């Protein structure tokens, strides 16, 4: 028989350490941050690099989504101009623009929240 208890123990420890790290980002005054500060510096540096990479990827994706919304708004403005030229109703197109603006606003708020998380990760790395 194979004894996997030795191989699963490091995974469980790593998993619990990652859980502590991720939970520390949720609250600034979390007592778990104190637990994190007792971890080896190399582990924290690696975790911060991975977190920063992941957060940067998410931020990049959000910016791409905002660009796509911007393009859709511009296209819808062209549609409105064309509809006005032929005397057709533009209400649906205006509703679409309002919806796109709302989606853009939500994405911008998500980016702001993400920036706060990035600041927390950086402060953890500096601490």
Backbone as a printed PyTorch tensor [residue, N CA C, xyz], in Angstrom:
tensor([[[  0.8280,  -1.1920,   0.0000],
         [  0.0000,   0.0000,   0.0000],
         [  0.8630,   1.2420,   0.0000]],

        [[  0.3120,   2.2600,  -0.5650],
         [  0.9900,   3.5410,  -0.6570],
         [  0.5230,   4.4460,   0.4550]],

        [[  1.4280,   5.0910,   1.1600],
         [  1.0560,   6.0130,   2.2280],
         [  1.1220,   7.4330,   1.6800]],

        [[ -0.0450,   8.0150,   1.4100],
         [ -0.1080,   9.3620,   0.8430],
         [ -0.1900,  10.4340,   1.9090]],

        [[ -0.1150,  10.0610,   3.1680],
         [ -0.2550,  11.0700,   4.2160],
         [  0.8900,  12.0730,   4.1760]],

        [[  2.0740,  11.6260,   3.7470],
         [  3.2000,  12.5640,   3.6630],
         [  3.0110,  13.5590,   2.5330]],

        [[  2.4610,  13.1150,   1.4080],
         [  2.2860,  14.0120,   0.2670],
         [  1.0860,  14.9220,   0.4510]],

        [[  0.0660,  14.4950,   1.1830],
         [ -1.1090,  15.3560,   1.3660],
         [ -0.9010,  16.3690,   2.4710]],

        [[ -0.0250,  16.0970,   3.4160],
         [  0.2020,  17.0400,   4.5110],
         [  0.7330,  18.3860,   4.0120]],

        [[  1.7380,  18.4170,   3.1280],
         [  2.1890,  19.7210,   2.6190],
         [  1.1020,  20.4380,   1.8270]],

        [[  0.3000,  19.6730,   1.0950],
         [ -0.7770,  20.3030,   0.3330],
         [ -1.7900,  20.9420,   1.2710]],

        [[ -2.1340,  20.2350,   2.3490],
         [ -3.0860,  20.7830,   3.3070],
         [ -2.5180,  22.0260,   3.9840]],

        [[ -1.2410,  21.9960,   4.3040],
         [ -0.6090,  23.1520,   4.9310],
         [ -0.5930,  24.3270,   3.9600]],

        [[ -0.2060,  24.0760,   2.7230],
         [ -0.1720,  25.1250,   1.7170],
         [ -1.5720,  25.6900,   1.4890]],

        [[ -2.5520,  24.7870,   1.4220],
         [ -3.9330,  25.2310,   1.2250],
         [ -4.3900,  26.1120,   2.3780]],

        [[ -4.0740,  25.7300,   3.6010],
         [ -4.5010,  26.5410,   4.7480],
         [ -3.7620,  27.8810,   4.7690]],

        [[ -2.4850,  27.8770,   4.3630],
         [ -1.7430,  29.1340,   4.3150],
         [ -2.3150,  30.0730,   3.2540]],

        [[ -2.6830,  29.5150,   2.0960],
         [ -3.2970,  30.3310,   1.0480],
         [ -4.6480,  30.8630,   1.5220]],

        [[ -5.3930,  30.0270,   2.2220],
         [ -6.6880,  30.4740,   2.7410],
         [ -6.4950,  31.6380,   3.6950]],

        [[ -5.5080,  31.5280,   4.5580],
         [ -5.2120,  32.6310,   5.4810],
         [ -4.8470,  33.8970,   4.7210]],

        [[ -4.0280,  33.7410,   3.6950],
         [ -3.6000,  34.8950,   2.9080],
         [ -4.7870,  35.5580,   2.2290]],

        [[ -5.6300,  34.7660,   1.5910],
         [ -6.7750,  35.3320,   0.8850],
         [ -7.7700,  35.9620,   1.8430]],

        [[ -7.9910,  35.3410,   2.9930],
         [ -8.9040,  35.9160,   3.9750],
         [ -8.3500,  37.2140,   4.5450]],

        [[ -7.0470,  37.3380,   4.5990],
         [ -6.4440,  38.5600,   5.1270],
         [ -6.7570,  39.7600,   4.2480]],

        [[ -6.9820,  39.5220,   2.9670],
         [ -7.2980,  40.6180,   2.0680],
         [ -8.7140,  41.1330,   2.2840]],

        [[ -9.5610,  40.3100,   2.8640],
         [-10.9490,  40.6840,   3.0330],
         [-11.1350,  41.7590,   4.0930]],

        [[-10.3520,  41.7130,   5.1510],
         [-10.4650,  42.6950,   6.2180],
         [ -9.0750,  43.1860,   6.5930]],

        [[ -8.9640,  44.4960,   6.7250],
         [ -7.6680,  45.0720,   7.0960],
         [ -7.2840,  44.7380,   8.5280]],

        [[ -8.2430,  44.6710,   9.4220],
         [ -7.9510,  44.4810,  10.8420],
         [ -8.0690,  43.0230,  11.2660]],

        [[ -7.9380,  42.1390,  10.3170],
         [ -8.0880,  40.7200,  10.6020],
         [ -6.9220,  40.2230,  11.4500]],

        [[ -7.2240,  39.4460,  12.4990],
         [ -6.1270,  38.8640,  13.2880],
         [ -5.3150,  37.8600,  12.4820]],

        [[ -5.8490,  37.4120,  11.3490],
         [ -5.1260,  36.4560,  10.5210],
         [ -3.8870,  37.0840,   9.8880]],

        [[ -3.8830,  38.4040,   9.7330],
         [ -2.6950,  39.0620,   9.1890],
         [ -1.5140,  38.8240,  10.1140]],

        [[ -1.7580,  38.8360,  11.4180],
         [ -0.6790,  38.5760,  12.3740],
         [ -0.1250,  37.1670,  12.1590]],

        [[ -1.0220,  36.1960,  11.8810],
         [ -0.5700,  34.8410,  11.6110],
         [  0.2760,  34.7970,  10.3450]],

        [[ -0.1230,  35.5620,   9.3450],
         [  0.6200,  35.5830,   8.0940],
         [  2.0220,  36.1400,   8.2810]],

        [[  2.1500,  37.1150,   9.1440],
         [  3.4600,  37.7430,   9.3200],
         [  4.4700,  36.7910,   9.9230]],

        [[  4.0160,  35.6850,  10.5100],
         [  4.9250,  34.6980,  11.0640],
         [  5.4080,  33.6900,  10.0330]],

        [[  4.8730,  33.7600,   8.8260],
         [  5.2660,  32.8210,   7.7790],
         [  6.6140,  33.2140,   7.1870]],

        [[  7.2780,  32.2510,   6.5650],
         [  8.5560,  32.5670,   5.9220],
         [  8.3820,  33.6620,   4.8700]],

        [[  9.3410,  34.5640,   4.8200],
         [  9.2910,  35.7030,   3.8940],
         [  9.2040,  35.2370,   2.4380]],

        [[  9.8860,  34.1460,   2.1100],
         [  9.8700,  33.6440,   0.7470],
         [  8.4500,  33.2400,   0.3390]],

        [[  7.7440,  32.5980,   1.2750],
         [  6.3690,  32.1860,   0.9840],
         [  5.4950,  33.4040,   0.7310]],

        [[  5.6300,  34.3970,   1.5890],
         [  4.8240,  35.6070,   1.4140],
         [  5.1570,  36.3100,   0.1080]],

        [[  6.4400,  36.3970,  -0.2260],
         [  6.8270,  37.0410,  -1.4830],
         [  6.2420,  36.3000,  -2.6830]],

        [[  6.3050,  34.9790,  -2.6490],
         [  5.7550,  34.1900,  -3.7460],
         [  4.2300,  34.3630,  -3.8200]],

        [[  3.5850,  34.3350,  -2.6770],
         [  2.1330,  34.4950,  -2.6390],
         [  1.7230,  35.8650,  -3.1480]],

        [[  2.4710,  36.8820,  -2.7570],
         [  2.1640,  38.2400,  -3.1990],
         [  2.3650,  38.3550,  -4.7050]],

        [[  3.4300,  37.7660,  -5.2310],
         [  3.6680,  37.8210,  -6.6720],
         [  2.5490,  37.1290,  -7.4350]],

        [[  2.1250,  35.9660,  -6.9480],
         [  1.0350,  35.2650,  -7.5950],
         [ -0.2640,  36.0570,  -7.5020]],

        [[ -0.5210,  36.6330,  -6.3450],
         [ -1.7410,  37.4230,  -6.1680],
         [ -1.7150,  38.6630,  -7.0530]],

        [[ -0.5830,  39.3190,  -7.1120],
         [ -0.4680,  40.5270,  -7.9330],
         [ -0.6610,  40.1710,  -9.4040]],

        [[ -0.1190,  39.0580,  -9.8370],
         [ -0.2740,  38.6280, -11.2230],
         [ -1.7510,  38.3530, -11.5200]],

        [[ -2.4020,  37.6450, -10.6140],
         [ -3.8180,  37.3270, -10.8050],
         [ -4.6600,  38.6010, -10.7990]],

        [[ -4.3930,  39.4940,  -9.8520],
         [ -5.1450,  40.7490,  -9.7810],
         [ -4.8980,  41.6010, -11.0260]],

        [[ -3.6750,  41.6110, -11.5130],
         [ -3.3620,  42.3640, -12.7290],
         [ -4.0930,  41.7890, -13.9380]],

        [[ -4.1580,  40.4630, -13.9960],
         [ -4.8920,  39.8170, -15.0990],
         [ -6.3740,  40.1760, -15.0480]],

        [[ -6.9380,  40.1600, -13.8670],
         [ -8.3510,  40.5180, -13.7110],
         [ -8.5710,  41.9700, -14.1120]],

        [[ -7.6790,  42.8370, -13.6760],
         [ -7.8010,  44.2580, -14.0100],
         [ -7.7070,  44.4610, -15.5230]],

        [[ -6.7960,  43.7670, -16.1500],
         [ -6.6410,  43.8550, -17.6020],
         [ -7.9310,  43.4190, -18.3040]],

        [[ -8.5160,  42.3320, -17.8320],
         [ -9.7740,  41.8380, -18.4040],
         [-10.8900,  42.8630, -18.2320]],

        [[-10.9600,  43.4810, -17.0680],
         [-11.9880,  44.5040, -16.8330],
         [-11.8050,  45.6970, -17.7720]],

        [[-10.5550,  46.0990, -17.9880],
         [-10.3010,  47.2040, -18.9190],
         [-10.6940,  46.8170, -20.3540]],

        [[-10.4530,  45.5710, -20.7150],
         [-10.8680,  45.1100, -22.0470],
         [-12.3880,  45.1580, -22.1830]],

        [[-13.0880,  44.7800, -21.1190],
         [-14.5480,  44.8310, -21.1420],
         [-15.0450,  46.2650, -21.2640]],

        [[-14.3760,  47.1920, -20.5860],
         [-14.7500,  48.6080, -20.6920],
         [-14.5300,  49.1050, -22.1170]],

        [[-13.4230,  48.7130, -22.7310],
         [-13.1560,  49.1010, -24.1260],
         [-14.2270,  48.5530, -25.0620]],

        [[-14.6510,  47.3130, -24.8260],
         [-15.6980,  46.7140, -25.6520],
         [-17.0100,  47.4860, -25.4890]],

        [[-17.3160,  47.8910, -24.2720],
         [-18.5300,  48.6760, -24.0260],
         [-18.4310,  50.0280, -24.7210]],

        [[-17.2660,  50.6390, -24.6550],
         [-17.0500,  51.9300, -25.3230],
         [-17.3010,  51.7940, -26.8280]],

        [[-16.7720,  50.7240, -27.4170],
         [-16.9860,  50.4840, -28.8480],
         [-18.4730,  50.2880, -29.1560]],

        [[-19.1690,  49.5540, -28.2950],
         [-20.5940,  49.3280, -28.5060],
         [-21.3850,  50.6310, -28.3990]],

        [[-20.9820,  51.4970, -27.4830],
         [-21.6520,  52.7960, -27.3430],
         [-21.4490,  53.6350, -28.6030]],

        [[-20.2110,  53.6480, -29.1040],
         [-19.9310,  54.3990, -30.3300],
         [-20.7420,  53.8590, -31.5030]],

        [[-20.8170,  52.5360, -31.6230],
         [-21.6120,  51.9300, -32.6980],
         [-23.0920,  52.2860, -32.5540]],

        [[-23.5710,  52.2920, -31.3400],
         [-24.9800,  52.6080, -31.1090],
         [-25.2660,  54.0720, -31.4230]],

        [[-24.3160,  54.9580, -31.1710],
         [-24.4810,  56.3670, -31.5500],
         [-24.6150,  56.5040, -33.0760]],

        [[-23.8300,  55.7210, -33.8020],
         [-23.9290,  55.7320, -35.2650],
         [-25.3130,  55.2430, -35.6930]],

        [[-25.7970,  54.2080, -35.0390],
         [-27.1360,  53.6880, -35.3450],
         [-28.1780,  54.7670, -35.0770]],

        [[-28.0460,  55.4810, -33.9780],
         [-28.9980,  56.5510, -33.6420],
         [-28.9890,  57.6230, -34.7280]],

        [[-27.7860,  58.0120, -35.1580],
         [-27.6940,  59.0240, -36.2190],
         [-28.3920,  58.5510, -37.4890]],

        [[-28.1770,  57.2890, -37.8430],
         [-28.8180,  56.7400, -39.0380],
         [-30.3330,  56.6570, -38.8870]],

        [[-30.7740,  56.2590, -37.7060],
         [-32.2200,  56.1930, -37.4580],
         [-32.8660,  57.5760, -37.5390]],

        [[-32.1530,  58.5700, -37.0230],
         [-32.6760,  59.9400, -37.0770],
         [-32.7550,  60.4410, -38.5130]],

        [[-31.7860,  60.0530, -39.3500],
         [-31.7830,  60.4670, -40.7540],
         [-33.0000,  59.9470, -41.5120]],

        [[-33.4210,  58.7300, -41.1610],
         [-34.5740,  58.1610, -41.8680],
         [-35.8820,  58.3740, -41.1110]],

        [[-35.8130,  59.0710, -39.9840],
         [-37.0150,  59.3940, -39.2220],
         [-37.5670,  58.2440, -38.3950]],

        [[-36.7410,  57.2960, -38.0450],
         [-37.1880,  56.1570, -37.2320],
         [-37.0040,  56.4480, -35.7460]],

        [[-37.6730,  55.6520, -34.9280],
         [-37.5880,  55.7980, -33.4730],
         [-36.2000,  55.3870, -32.9760]],

        [[-35.7030,  56.1410, -32.0250],
         [-34.3650,  55.8760, -31.4850],
         [-34.3990,  55.4570, -30.0170]],

        [[-35.5870,  55.2900, -29.4910],
         [-35.7270,  54.9940, -28.0600],
         [-34.9760,  53.7240, -27.6520]],

        [[-35.0930,  52.6570, -28.4260],
         [-34.3950,  51.4060, -28.0990],
         [-32.8770,  51.6000, -28.0780]],

        [[-32.3750,  52.3530, -29.0200],
         [-30.9280,  52.5990, -29.0790],
         [-30.4730,  53.4290, -27.8850]],

        [[-31.2950,  54.4070, -27.4880],
         [-30.9570,  55.2070, -26.3000],
         [-30.9980,  54.3470, -25.0430]],

        [[-31.9650,  53.4390, -24.9720],
         [-32.0260,  52.5090, -23.8310],
         [-30.7850,  51.6220, -23.7940]],

        [[-30.3350,  51.2020, -24.9620],
         [-29.1290,  50.3700, -25.0280],
         [-27.9130,  51.1450, -24.5280]],

        [[-27.8140,  52.3950, -24.9120],
         [-26.6920,  53.2200, -24.4510],
         [-26.7470,  53.3860, -22.9350]],

        [[-27.9350,  53.6090, -22.4040],
         [-28.0790,  53.7410, -20.9480],
         [-27.6460,  52.4530, -20.2490]],

        [[-28.0300,  51.3180, -20.8160],
         [-27.6380,  50.0260, -20.2530],
         [-26.1200,  49.8520, -20.3210]],

        [[-25.5280,  50.2110, -21.4360],
         [-24.0710,  50.0990, -21.5870],
         [-23.3440,  51.0090, -20.6180]],

        [[-23.8670,  52.2170, -20.4070],
         [-23.2640,  53.1250, -19.4250],
         [-23.3070,  52.5170, -18.0250]],

        [[-24.4280,  51.8930, -17.6910],
         [-24.5680,  51.2620, -16.3730],
         [-23.5760,  50.1190, -16.2130]],

        [[-23.4260,  49.3040, -17.2540],
         [-22.4500,  48.2170, -17.2080],
         [-21.0310,  48.7640, -17.0520]],

        [[-20.7340,  49.8460, -17.7650],
         [-19.4220,  50.4720, -17.6410],
         [-19.1760,  51.0120, -16.2460]],

        [[-20.2120,  51.5690, -15.6680],
         [-20.1070,  52.0900, -14.2950],
         [-19.7960,  50.9660, -13.3150]],

        [[-20.4760,  49.8280, -13.4610],
         [-20.2180,  48.6800, -12.5900],
         [-18.7930,  48.1510, -12.7660]],

        [[-18.3310,  48.1040, -13.9980],
         [-16.9540,  47.6550, -14.2450],
         [-15.9480,  48.6120, -13.6110]],

        [[-16.2340,  49.9050, -13.6960],
         [-15.3460,  50.8980, -13.0910],
         [-15.3040,  50.7280, -11.5770]],

        [[-16.4490,  50.4430, -10.9720],
         [-16.4850,  50.1890,  -9.5300],
         [-15.6930,  48.9320,  -9.1880]],

        [[-15.7980,  47.9110, -10.0330],
         [-15.0190,  46.6840,  -9.8110],
         [-13.5270,  46.9590,  -9.8900]],

        [[-13.1290,  47.8090, -10.8140],
         [-11.7120,  48.1670, -10.9330],
         [-11.2540,  48.9160,  -9.6860]],

        [[-12.0930,  49.7960,  -9.1890],
         [-11.7620,  50.5280,  -7.9660],
         [-11.5830,  49.5680,  -6.7880]],

        [[-12.5010,  48.6160,  -6.6560],
         [-12.3780,  47.6080,  -5.5930],
         [-11.1050,  46.7940,  -5.7710]],

        [[-10.8050,  46.4550,  -6.9880],
         [ -9.6050,  45.6890,  -7.2890],
         [ -8.3450,  46.4840,  -6.9330]],

        [[ -8.3630,  47.7770,  -7.2140],
         [ -7.2230,  48.6250,  -6.8460],
         [ -7.0040,  48.6250,  -5.3330]],

        [[ -8.0930,  48.6110,  -4.5700],
         [ -7.9680,  48.5450,  -3.1100],
         [ -7.3280,  47.2210,  -2.6860]],

        [[ -7.7150,  46.1360,  -3.3260],
         [ -7.1190,  44.8320,  -3.0160],
         [ -5.6410,  44.8250,  -3.3670]],

        [[ -5.3010,  45.4370,  -4.4920],
         [ -3.8950,  45.5070,  -4.8990],
         [ -3.0870,  46.2830,  -3.8640]],

        [[ -3.6520,  47.3680,  -3.3580],
         [ -2.9570,  48.1380,  -2.3110],
         [ -2.7470,  47.2910,  -1.0660]],

        [[ -3.7520,  46.4940,  -0.7070],
         [ -3.6120,  45.6240,   0.4730],
         [ -2.5230,  44.5840,   0.2650]],

        [[ -2.4620,  44.0260,  -0.9410],
         [ -1.4280,  43.0300,  -1.2250],
         [ -0.0540,  43.6840,  -1.1220]],

        [[  0.0740,  44.8690,  -1.6750],
         [  1.3680,  45.5680,  -1.6100],
         [  1.7510,  45.9020,  -0.1810]],

        [[  0.7640,  46.3170,   0.6220],
         [  1.0940,  46.6400,   2.0180],
         [  1.4680,  45.3810,   2.7900]],

        [[  0.8550,  44.2560,   2.4360],
         [  1.2220,  42.9940,   3.0660],
         [  2.6620,  42.6270,   2.7010]],

        [[  3.0120,  42.8610,   1.4540],
         [  4.3770,  42.5530,   0.9920],
         [  5.4000,  43.4430,   1.6810]],

        [[  5.0150,  44.6900,   1.9330],
         [  5.9440,  45.6280,   2.5540],
         [  6.0600,  45.3840,   4.0530]],

        [[  5.0070,  44.8210,   4.6390],
         [  4.9540,  44.6120,   6.0940],
         [  5.8020,  43.4910,   6.5040]]])
